[in-house]
């Protein structure tokens, strides 16, 4: 791992307006534009090159966001002629190149790979009807496009859309000197759940056991989430418990503990490492040292 320098230009000084984003020493570039400012893109030559684009819907709730991924030899023209007619999105992010080396074959390859990675990450609902065909590229070009995708992932995350990153990508490798480096578990009423602190919140790990019953003290937000997870079959009944079928990020360890126990719980006191040390004690020890 190494640091990256990212430059963000705010066209009108507003952090929510039209932004030009680039990574130092990279020939690629991104433009993020809210739908309300779409007409301004016609003045940006950077948007009228070959590239890929993401039409993005971002909710203020816990619902899954939606994305449509496309490509064109002239991204702005394509958006004007076709995909701007889609109703769901409130932001578009365009990726093009500062030079002339990004061809139609390159952007077709990018569209296909980015669509696949979005499906694997399973963070956003994918609006694309069909899986784009992956173009055939020479080995050197393919490697260059994989590096381009890596940088797309970084810039999308910087702009608030981590749609290419699996939920467990922000998990720290085992390291007693970092809070996220501790494997944690929660045992309650014969149930066992596993989790980790991550950069995004608390990760409840797949196959964790969840209480079949709830009490009135369970936070309302968690009860609503629980019912939704059951409806979506992310929580499946097995014997006298529910089983989590995929990794799940919650905003806090207490919410994760409440989901597991079916009642209000203190996460810092409930989650423990293999030595029985609570999450609270681990955090306090790291602060002292």
Secondary structure by P-SEA (a helix, b strand, c coil): cbbbbbbbbccccccccbbbbbccccccbbbbbcccccccccccccccccccccbbbbbccccbbbbbbbccccaaaaaaccccccccccbbbbbbbccccccaaaaaaaaaaaaaaaaaacccccccccccbbbbbcaaaaaaaaaaaaaaaaaaaaaccccccccccccccccccccccbbbbbbcccbbbbbbbccccccccccbbbbccccccccaaaaaaaaaaaaacccccccccccccbbbbcccaaaaaaaaacccccccccccccccccaaaaaaaaaac
